Amino acid sequence: MRSARPVDAAALAALWSRAGLHFRAEYASQELESALARNPDLVIVEDGPPAGPPGRSAVPPPGASAPGSPAAPAGGLAGSVFGTFDGRRGWLNRLATSPDQRGKGIGTGLVRELERRLLAGGCIKINLLVEPENAAVVPFYERLGFRPRTLTFMDKWIADPREGPAPAVPAWTALEPVLHAGPYVFVTVSEPPPDVRPFAAIQEDEGLTLVLTRDQADHAGLPYEYTAARVTLTIGSSLSAVGLTAEVSRVLAGAGISCNVIAGFRHDHLFVDWDRGPDAEALLRRL
């Protein structure tokens, strides 16, 4: 059992097809990549048995599918569960076991592992939907502690597969920028003064660059030329997110605002012209 990877898209689609799940095959790869960008550990798969030795036919395990019925190729996926977490509720989707691997507790194990990972991520409740034609699975979920509820479920497709895949959704939305009150400056020193606590330090070949508040620089007698406003994007952003810096730069450049970005592990920090700080914050709130 392991977390899925983008390269598993074809194997997942094949598994879901064998298991009789309803899904849009043309979106499988995109949905997987989008889910992994947000919840990299919530799409869980169980690898199938390895292929037998060359020149020998694998012996089907007890209870395996009869000849002609859907079966996983040797080395394929034996099971999967597609979990998501929106920050409020966890969702269990596409629990599937390959027909030739059923009865081995794979489905139960995948559900329990998803529950463990969701709980570790702060989730306290899991939802799932069962389509009427798949009602035979309800007792399985009841044995795992799920309770049926009567409600009206509605959906809407907002992309037409005939027009190609839906546009990718970036791994960052609602940046929640915060403009800090005091000005910041950039200085270059050979060694940081003992009474200075910089916000950031960058070692360059020409010397050590410190980013610190203007009050600290004035107190230490450090010269500077550029005074900046600091805007922090308080939404958590992944260091591997693609396009965030480019989009921020595009929006600010369009308004004639220069921008210097320092990325921390959890947040991005933007340094813009001091008198344009409020303008930058307002523009970023619209993203």
Secondary structure, DSSP 8 states (H G I E B T S, - for coil): -EE--GGGHHHHHHHHHHHT----GGGHHHHHHHHHHH-TTSEEEEE------TTS-----TT---TTS----TTSEEEEEEEEE-SS-EEEEEEEE-GGGTTSSHHHHHHHHHHHHHHHTT---EE----GGGGGGHHHHHHTT-------------S-GGG-S-----S-----EEE-SS-EEEEEESS--TT---SEEEEETTEEEEEEEHHHHHHHT---S-EEEEEEE-S---TT-SSHHHHHHHHHHHTT--EEEEE-SS-EEEEEEGGGHHHHHHHHHT-
